Amino acid sequence: MQHAIGEHQTNGYHGKHLFYALLAGLGVFGPDAPARLKTVMLPGQLTPADLVDRQGITCTAIRDLLVDYLTERAVDVDYTTLEDMARTLAGLFWRDLEKHHPGIDSLRLDADAVTAWRERVRMIRDRHGIPIRPRVNAHTVFSWVRTFYQDLARRAADEPTRWGPWVAPCPVRDSDTDHSKNRARRKAAMDQRTRTLLPALPALVKAVERQLKDAQTCLATGRETPAGASFTTPTGENLLRRAGVSSRIYADDPDTGRRRDLTVEEERAFWAWAIVEVLRHTGMRIEEALELTHHSFVAYQLPTTGEIVPMLQVAPSKLDQERLLLVSPELGEVLTAIIRRVRRGQQAMPLVSAYDSLERLWSAPMPFLFQRRCGPEDRAIPCNYIYTCLNDALAASGLTGPGAEQLRYTPHDLRRIFVPDALRSGLPPHIAARICGHRTVDTTLGYAAIYPEDVINHHRSFIARRRALRPGEEYREPTAQEWQDFLAHFELRKVALGVCARDFGTPCVHEHACIRCPVLRPDPEQMPRLEEIHANLLDRLQEAKEQGWLGEVAAIEASLAAAEQKLAAMRDLAARHTTVHLGMPDLRGVVARIDSEQRNEDAKQQP
């Protein structure tokens, strides 16, 4: 009994989970009691009525309306979204209006109340109502309220008796829901964070590997050291083995007097190494990695060679889409180490239930890869434990950023790093989108933080490939005669009506019929000359018609159409450069009006 309690005295539990398991096994709590205390302590899903009642709405009619609306929406949204909608509509919207407008009972709001509410939403305030900082997701609050009003209007067409009395003008404008600036600012911050963390990733990988080896060596040395004796850790620290009957290995630091749990340190070092390796090789989301089971391994046979390729089946998470990932040799070694650790020499993987903190539900017992031994029972590893392990590893690594501040990696940072690293290594974007589980390639490209050197290198590579396709003599040094011919070409481009824009080395295909030539850039200063030519063409056209020269008529009409087009272009260019005279401002009327108003004001003030 004492041995079991000693195993369970971690994180302040003091054996209460063990005592609950013993009492539940004896039938003290009844036959329907859960086998684990964790199941009782963690909350489950609340009904829409419970979610609304948490906000303390006074108006019963509005409370019932929100409950009915959320009940209808609960069918097509997940629980996290439903909880966010209830907190926004019942708390940030209606309960806030009730606090500032007691007795309000209608969704039809006046302009002053709407303006004041919008200003309050944009700031996060303390319990005294004092603004603390701007609300980052204010656009989300406005979007939910706007959607609520629009849904009422749409549903009133189908059920006018039920929803029609609540239809009212929406207090949220379309511009209030625009968050393009915030999105661009967040994208720039994410890209800059990726540029900072990506170069330090190899150092992080080496740091977690070194910490794992040191922790394993320290634990093995402490286990072999008798109680009361001292030993030296791989980092040069002198520790004193602590006596005890627990299977955990404790040691005291004589310098600080702090007790260290070497078993916990080794366990956290292992899972920090495991999560870094799994996420950097797969680019999975943290919730997808924690949901990997022993059944996720799939053997795929190539149809061409018949080779068996190991694949990893990723369960649906964000987009409810399953996908298969190729298991590389490096990833295979990490997964093998995880399975060996979880089995602990047993034939099969332990079956545990995982708690989804977003959906507030327990899964069926499954052989999860990310699980650990907690006292007398096995538990699935939650996200907060992963963050604890990763933060401890970063604190011990000493990695710093450009400003000498400690680097902080999150699990999603490793996913953001995976995409640009894969694209820079030559992986096509559409393949990276399938690996990451993105619905569109644009989402994947949004993760790609473009580096200035990447742009320069890719542009130079493009120029080199283009030059390789062209004859080599085009890139030799021109001779003196060729350079003179090149300069002479620009001298020959000047014509009477403007400038000829034909390419260098090309002859005039229109036999110097500049009026009809589309590459002639007319000069507005030559408009009188062109008008004279246009009048001459009209006279020639009249003569050709009188003489019956039909071929000449067609040629002159083509020249006339081209001349009119060139005249219109000249007039347009001349209008663009026309100076508009604004005149001198006249302030006499304004001064007289101001003097009259001042005299009237003085007259009113006299007794």
C-alpha positions in Angstrom: 0.0 0.0 0.0 2.8 2.5 0.9 4.6 1.5 -2.2 1.6 2.3 -4.4 1.0 5.6 -2.7 4.7 6.5 -3.1 4.4 5.8 -6.9 1.3 8.1 -7.1 2.6 11.1 -5.1 3.3 13.3 -8.2 1.9 16.7 -9.2 0.2 17.1 -5.8 -2.2 14.2 -6.2 -1.2 12.6 -2.8 -2.8 9.3 -3.7 -6.4 10.5 -4.2 -6.6 8.8 -7.6 -5.4 5.6 -6.0 -7.9 5.8 -3.1 -10.7 6.5 -5.6 -9.8 3.5 -7.6 -9.8 1.3 -4.5 -13.1 2.6 -3.3 -14.7 2.3 -6.7 -13.4 -1.3 -6.9 -15.0 -2.0 -3.6 -18.4 -0.7 -4.8 -18.6 2.2 -2.5 -19.7 4.6 -5.2 -22.2 2.2 -6.8 -22.0 0.1 -10.0 -22.3 3.0 -12.4 -19.4 5.0 -11.0 -16.5 5.6 -13.4 -13.4 3.5 -12.8 -11.1 6.5 -12.8 -11.3 9.8 -10.8 -10.1 11.7 -13.8 -13.4 10.9 -15.6 -15.3 12.5 -12.7 -13.1 15.5 -12.4 -13.0 16.6 -16.1 -16.1 18.3 -17.4 -18.3 16.9 -20.2 -20.3 18.7 -22.8 -22.9 21.2 -21.6 -26.2 21.7 -23.2 -27.0 24.9 -25.0 -29.2 25.9 -22.1 -26.4 25.4 -19.6 -24.0 27.4 -21.9 -26.4 30.3 -22.0 -27.3 30.2 -18.3 -23.6 30.6 -17.4 -23.7 34.2 -18.6 -26.6 35.2 -16.3 -29.0 36.7 -18.7 -31.9 38.5 -17.1 -34.4 38.7 -20.0 -36.2 35.3 -20.2 -37.4 35.8 -23.7 -33.9 36.6 -25.1 -32.5 33.7 -23.0 -35.0 31.3 -24.6 -34.3 32.6 -28.1 -30.6 32.1 -27.7 -31.1 28.6 -26.4 -33.4 27.7 -29.4 -30.9 29.2 -31.8 -27.9 27.4 -30.3 -29.8 24.2 -30.2 -30.5 24.5 -34.0 -26.8 25.3 -34.7 -25.4 22.5 -32.5 -26.3 20.1 -35.3 -23.8 21.5 -37.8 -21.0 22.9 -35.6 -18.5 21.2 -33.2 -18.7 21.8 -29.5 -15.8 24.3 -29.4 -17.6 26.5 -31.9 -20.9 26.1 -30.1 -19.2 27.2 -26.8 -17.6 30.2 -28.5 -21.0 31.2 -30.0 -22.7 31.0 -26.6 -20.0 33.0 -24.9 -20.2 35.7 -27.6 -23.9 36.0 -28.1 -25.0 35.5 -24.5 -22.1 37.1 -22.7 -20.2 39.6 -24.9 -23.3 40.7 -26.7 -26.6 40.5 -24.8 -25.3 40.4 -21.2 -23.1 43.4 -21.9 -26.2 45.3 -23.2 -28.2 44.4 -20.1 -25.5 45.7 -17.9 -25.4 49.1 -19.6 -29.2 49.2 -20.5 -31.2 47.6 -17.7 -34.6 46.3 -18.8 -33.7 45.9 -22.5 -35.8 43.1 -24.1 -35.6 43.6 -27.9 -33.0 42.9 -30.6 -33.9 46.2 -32.3 -31.2 48.5 -30.9 -30.8 52.2 -31.3 -27.7 53.7 -32.9 -26.2 55.1 -29.6 -26.4 51.7 -27.9 -24.9 49.9 -30.9 -22.0 52.4 -31.1 -21.2 52.2 -27.4 -21.4 48.3 -27.5 -19.0 48.2 -30.4 -16.5 50.3 -28.6 -16.7 48.1 -25.5 -16.2 44.9 -27.5 -13.0 46.3 -29.1 -11.3 46.5 -25.7 -10.7 43.8 -23.0 -11.6 45.2 -19.6 -11.0 44.2 -16.0 -13.7 43.5 -13.5 -14.0 47.2 -12.8 -14.6 48.0 -16.5 -11.2 49.6 -17.0 -9.7 48.9 -20.5 -6.6 46.7 -20.4 -5.7 46.1 -24.0 -7.4 45.8 -27.5 -9.4 42.7 -28.2 -7.5 40.7 -30.9 -10.6 38.7 -32.0 -13.1 41.5 -32.0 -13.9 40.8 -35.6 -15.0 37.2 -34.5 -17.4 38.7 -32.0 -18.9 40.9 -34.7 -19.1 38.0 -37.1 -21.1 35.8 -34.7 -23.5 38.6 -33.9 -24.0 39.4 -37.6 -24.5 35.8 -38.4 -27.1 35.5 -35.6 -29.2 38.4 -37.0 -28.9 37.1 -40.6 -29.9 33.6 -39.5 -33.0 34.9 -37.8 -34.0 36.7 -41.0 -33.5 33.7 -43.2 -35.3 31.3 -40.9 -38.2 33.7 -40.5 -39.0 33.0 -44.1 -39.5 29.3 -43.3 -41.0 29.6 -39.8 -42.4 33.1 -39.5 -44.3 32.4 -36.3 -41.2 31.1 -34.5 -38.5 33.4 -35.7 -40.3 36.3 -37.3 -41.0 38.4 -34.2 -37.2 38.6 -33.5 -36.1 39.8 -36.9 -34.4 43.2 -36.6 -31.8 45.4 -38.4 -28.3 44.0 -37.8 -26.2 46.2 -35.5 -23.0 45.0 -37.1 -21.8 46.4 -40.3 -20.0 44.4 -42.9 -16.8 46.4 -42.4 -16.8 45.5 -38.7 -16.1 41.8 -39.6 -13.2 42.6 -41.9 -9.9 41.4 -40.4 -7.7 41.6 -43.5 -5.3 43.9 -41.7 -5.1 41.6 -38.7 -4.6 38.6 -40.9 -1.8 40.3 -42.8 -0.2 41.4 -39.6 -0.5 37.9 -38.1 0.9 36.4 -41.3 3.9 38.7 -41.2 4.5 37.8 -37.6 4.3 34.1 -38.3 6.7 34.4 -41.2 9.2 36.3 -39.1 8.8 33.7 -36.3 9.5 30.9 -38.8 12.6 32.7 -40.1 13.9 32.9 -36.6 13.1 29.4 -35.5 14.0 27.4 -38.7 17.8 28.1 -38.5 17.8 27.0 -34.8 15.9 23.7 -35.5 19.1 21.6 -35.9 20.4 22.9 -32.6 17.1 22.1 -30.9 17.2 18.5 -32.3 20.7 18.0 -31.0 19.8 19.6 -27.6 16.8 17.2 -27.0 18.9 14.2 -28.1 21.7 15.2 -25.7 19.2 15.9 -22.9 17.6 12.5 -23.4 20.9 10.7 -23.3 22.0 12.6 -20.2 18.7 11.9 -18.4 18.9 8.2 -19.2 22.5 8.0 -18.0 21.6 10.0 -14.8 18.6 7.7 -14.1 20.6 4.5 -14.6 23.5 5.8 -12.4 21.1 6.8 -9.7 19.3 3.5 -9.8 22.7 1.7 -9.4 23.8 4.0 -6.6 22.9 2.8 -3.0 20.8 5.0 -0.8 22.7 7.8 0.9 25.6 7.6 -1.6 26.6 10.4 -4.0 27.1 10.2 -7.7 28.0 12.5 -10.6 25.7 13.3 -13.5 26.8 13.5 -17.1 26.6 17.3 -16.8 29.1 17.3 -13.8 26.6 17.8 -11.0 27.0 16.0 -7.7 23.8 14.4 -6.4 23.0 12.4 -3.3 20.8 9.3 -3.8 17.7 9.6 -1.6 16.3 6.6 0.3 12.8 5.4 -0.3 10.6 2.4 -1.1 9.1 3.9 -4.3 10.1 2.7 -7.7 10.9 6.3 -8.6 14.5 7.4 -8.2 15.0 10.6 -6.1 18.2 12.5 -5.5 19.1 15.6 -3.5 21.2 18.4 -4.7 23.6 19.4 -1.9 24.2 22.8 -3.3 20.6 23.9 -3.5 18.9 21.4 -1.2 16.3 20.7 -3.9 14.9 17.2 -4.3 15.0 16.0 -7.9 12.9 13.2 -9.4 15.2 11.6 -11.9 12.4 9.4 -13.2 10.2 12.4 -14.1 13.2 14.2 -15.6 14.0 11.2 -17.9 10.4 10.8 -18.8 10.0 14.5 -19.8 13.2 14.4 -21.7 12.0 11.4 -23.7 8.6 12.8 -24.7 10.2 16.2 -25.6 12.6 14.3 -27.9 9.7 12.2 -29.3 7.3 15.0 -30.1 10.1 17.1 -31.7 11.1 14.2 -33.9 7.5 13.2 -34.9 6.3 16.7 -35.7 9.4 17.8 -37.6 9.3 14.6 -39.8 5.6 14.6 -40.5 4.3 18.2 -40.1 1.3 16.9 -38.2 -0.9 18.9 -35.9 -0.3 18.3 -32.2 -3.8 16.8 -31.7 -3.2 14.5 -34.7 0.1 13.2 -33.2 -1.4 12.6 -29.8 -4.2 10.5 -31.5 -1.8 8.1 -33.2 -2.4 4.5 -32.2 -0.7 1.2 -32.8 -3.3 0.6 -35.5 -2.2 3.7 -37.4 0.6 1.7 -39.2 -0.5 0.6 -42.7 1.6 -1.6 -45.1 1.3 -0.4 -48.7 2.5 -2.5 -51.6 3.8 -0.6 -54.6 2.0 -1.8 -57.7 5.1 -1.5 -59.9 7.8 -3.2 -57.9 5.7 -5.0 -55.2 7.8 -3.4 -52.5 6.2 -3.0 -49.0 6.2 0.6 -47.8 5.2 1.5 -44.3 2.6 4.2 -44.0 1.1 6.1 -41.1 -2.6 6.7 -41.1 -3.5 10.1 -39.6 -6.9 10.3 -38.0 -9.2 13.1 -39.1 -8.9 16.2 -36.9 -9.5 19.7 -38.2 -10.9 19.0 -41.7 -12.3 15.5 -41.0 -10.1 14.1 -43.7 -7.9 11.1 -43.2 -4.5 10.9 -44.9 -1.5 8.6 -45.2 2.1 9.6 -44.6 5.2 7.8 -45.6 7.2 6.5 -42.7 10.9 7.4 -43.3 13.7 5.5 -41.6 14.3 8.3 -39.2 10.6 8.5 -38.2 10.5 4.7 -38.0 13.2 4.7 -35.4 11.3 7.3 -33.3 8.0 5.4 -33.5 9.8 2.1 -32.6 11.3 3.7 -29.5 7.9 5.0 -28.4 6.3 1.6 -28.8 9.1 -0.1 -27.0 8.8 2.4 -24.1 5.0 2.1 -23.9 4.9 -1.7 -24.0 7.5 -2.0 -21.1 8.2 -5.6 -22.2 4.6 -6.6 -22.5 3.2 -8.4 -25.5 0.5 -5.8 -26.4 0.1 -2.1 -26.1 -2.0 -0.9 -23.1 -5.5 0.3 -23.9 -6.2 3.8 -22.5 -8.9 6.4 -23.0 -8.0 9.9 -24.2 -9.9 13.1 -23.2 -10.6 15.6 -25.9 -10.3 19.0 -24.2 -12.0 20.7 -27.1 -15.0 18.4 -27.6 -15.1 17.5 -23.8 -15.4 13.8 -24.6 -13.6 10.6 -23.7 -12.5 8.2 -26.5 -12.9 4.5 -26.4 -9.9 2.5 -25.0 -7.2 2.4 -27.7 -3.5 1.6 -27.9 -2.3 5.2 -28.2 1.4 5.8 -28.9 1.6 8.8 -26.7 0.7 7.4 -23.3 2.7 7.1 -20.1 2.5 5.3 -16.7 1.0 7.5 -13.9 1.2 5.6 -10.6 -0.8 2.4 -11.0 -2.5 3.2 -14.3 -1.7 4.1 -17.9 -2.9 7.5 -19.2 -3.0 9.2 -22.6 -0.7 12.1 -22.8 -2.5 15.5 -23.0 -1.4 18.6 -24.8 -0.4 20.5 -21.6 2.1 17.8 -20.7 3.7 18.1 -24.1 4.0 21.8 -23.6 5.6 21.2 -20.2 8.2 18.8 -21.6 9.0 21.0 -24.6 9.4 24.1 -22.3 11.7 22.2 -19.9 13.8 21.1 -22.8 14.1 24.6 -24.2 15.0 26.1 -20.9 17.8 23.5 -20.4 19.1 23.9 -24.0 19.9 27.6 -23.6 18.9 28.5 -27.2 18.5 32.2 -27.7 17.2 34.4 -30.5 18.6 37.5 -32.3 17.8 39.6 -29.2 19.5 37.2 -26.8 16.0 36.1 -25.6 15.3 32.5 -25.0 13.7 30.8 -28.0 10.3 29.2 -27.4 9.0 26.5 -29.7 5.4 25.4 -29.8 4.2 22.2 -31.4 2.6 24.2 -34.2 5.9 26.0 -34.9 7.3 22.7 -35.9 4.4 22.3 -38.4 5.1 25.8 -39.8 8.8 25.0 -40.1 8.0 21.7 -41.9 6.3 23.4 -44.9 9.0 26.0 -45.9 11.7 23.4 -45.2 10.0 20.9 -47.5 9.4 23.4 -50.2 13.0 24.7 -50.1 14.1 21.0 -50.4 12.2 20.7 -53.7 8.9 19.1 -52.6 6.1 20.3 -54.9 3.5 22.5 -53.2 0.6 20.3 -54.1 2.3 17.3 -52.5 3.1 19.3 -49.4 -0.6 20.3 -49.2 -1.6 16.6 -49.2 1.0 15.7 -46.5 -0.1 18.5 -44.2 -3.8 17.9 -44.8 -4.6 21.3 -46.3 -7.7 21.6 -48.5 -6.1 24.0 -51.0 -2.5 24.7 -52.1 -3.0 28.4 -51.1 -3.1 27.4 -47.5 0.2 25.5 -47.8 1.8 28.4 -49.6 0.6 30.6 -46.7 2.8 28.6 -44.4 5.9 29.2 -46.6 7.9 32.0 -45.2 9.8 33.4 -48.2 13.4 34.4 -47.4 15.1 37.2 -49.4 18.0 35.0 -50.3 15.5 32.4 -51.6 14.1 35.0 -54.0 17.5 36.0 -55.2 18.8 32.5 -55.6 15.6 31.3 -57.5 15.7 34.4 -59.8 19.4 33.8 -60.6 18.7 30.1 -61.2 15.9 31.1 -63.6 18.2 33.4 -65.5 20.8 30.7 -65.7 18.3 28.2 -67.1 17.0 30.7 -69.6 20.5 31.5 -70.8 21.3 27.8 -71.2 18.4 27.5 -73.7 19.6 30.4 -75.9 22.6 30.4 -78.3 25.8 31.1 -76.5 26.9 33.8 -79.1 24.1 36.0 -77.9 26.0 36.6 -74.6 29.4 37.5 -76.0 30.8 41.0 -75.9 29.6 43.1 -78.8 32.1 44.5 -81.3 32.6 48.2 -81.9 30.7 48.0 -85.2 27.8 46.2 -83.6 27.6 48.8 -80.8 27.5 51.6 -83.4 24.8 49.8 -85.3 22.8 49.5 -82.1 23.1 53.2 -81.3 22.2 54.1 -85.0 19.1 52.1 -84.6 17.7 54.5 -82.0 18.7 57.5 -84.2 16.6 56.0 -87.1 13.6 55.6 -84.9 12.8 59.4 -85.0 10.2 60.1 -87.8 8.1 63.1 -88.6 5.0 62.2 -86.6 6.7 60.7 -83.5 9.0 57.8 -82.6 9.1 54.3 -84.2 9.1 51.6 -81.5 10.1 48.6 -83.6 12.7 46.2 -82.1 16.4 46.5 -82.8 17.5 44.6 -85.8 14.0 44.4 -87.4 13.1 46.1 -90.7 10.1 48.2 -91.2 7.4 45.8 -92.3 5.0 48.5 -93.4 7.5 50.0 -95.9 7.6 53.3 -93.9 3.8 53.8 -94.1 4.0 55.4 -90.6 0.4 56.5 -90.5 -0.8 52.9 -90.6 2.0 51.4 -88.4 0.7 50.3 -84.9 4.2 50.7 -83.4 4.3 54.4 -84.1 4.3 56.4 -80.9 2.8 59.8 -82.0 4.2 63.1 -80.7 1.4 65.6 -79.5 3.5 68.4 -80.8 3.1 67.1 -84.4 -0.7 67.3 -84.2 -0.9 70.2 -86.8 1.1 68.1 -89.3 -1.1 65.1 -88.8 -4.2 67.2 -89.2 -2.8 68.6 -92.5 -2.2 65.0 -93.6 -5.7 64.0 -92.6 -7.2 66.9 -94.6 -5.1 65.9 -97.6 -6.3 62.3 -97.4 -9.9 63.6 -97.4 -9.2 65.5 -100.6 -7.5 62.5 -102.2 -10.4 60.3 -101.2 -12.9 62.6 -102.8 -10.8 62.7 -106.0 -10.5 58.9 -106.1 -14.2 58.5 -105.7 -14.9 61.0 -108.5 -12.4 59.2 -110.8 -13.6 55.7 -109.9 -10.3 54.5 -108.6 -11.8 51.9 -106.3 -8.4 50.4 -105.3 -7.1 53.8 -104.3 -10.4 54.4 -102.3 -9.8 51.4 -100.2 -6.1 52.3 -99.5 -7.0 55.9 -98.6 -9.8 54.8 -96.3 -7.3 52.6 -94.4 -4.9 55.5 -94.1 -7.7 57.8 -92.9 -8.8 55.3 -90.2 -5.2 55.0 -89.0 -4.7 58.8 -89.1 -7.9 59.4 -87.0 -6.7 56.8 -84.5 -3.3 58.6 -84.2 -5.1 62.0 -83.9 -7.2 60.6 -81.0 -4.0 59.3 -79.3 -2.3 62.7 -79.7 -5.3 64.5 -78.2 -5.4 62.1 -75.3 -1.6 62.6 -74.6 -2.0 66.3 -74.9 -5.0 66.3 -72.5 -3.0 64.4 -69.9 -0.3 67.1 -69.8 -2.6 70.1 -69.9 -2.0 72.6 -67.0 -5.2 73.6 -65.3 -5.3 77.1 -63.8 -6.9 77.1 -60.4 -6.9 80.8 -59.9 -6.2 82.7 -56.7 -8.3 81.9 -53.7 -10.7 84.6 -52.6 -11.2 84.8 -48.8 -13.3 88.0 -48.6 -16.6 86.1 -48.4 -15.3 83.8 -45.7 -14.0 86.7 -43.6 -17.2 88.6 -43.9 -19.2 85.6 -42.8 -16.9 85.0 -39.8 -17.2 88.7 -38.8 -21.0 88.6 -39.0 -21.2 85.5 -36.9 -18.9 87.0 -34.3 -21.0 90.2 -34.1 -24.2 88.2 -33.6 -22.5 86.1 -30.8 -21.4 89.3 -29.1 -24.9 90.8 -29.3 -26.4 87.7 -27.6 -24.0 87.9 -24.7 -24.8 91.5 -24.0 -27.4 92.1 -21.2 
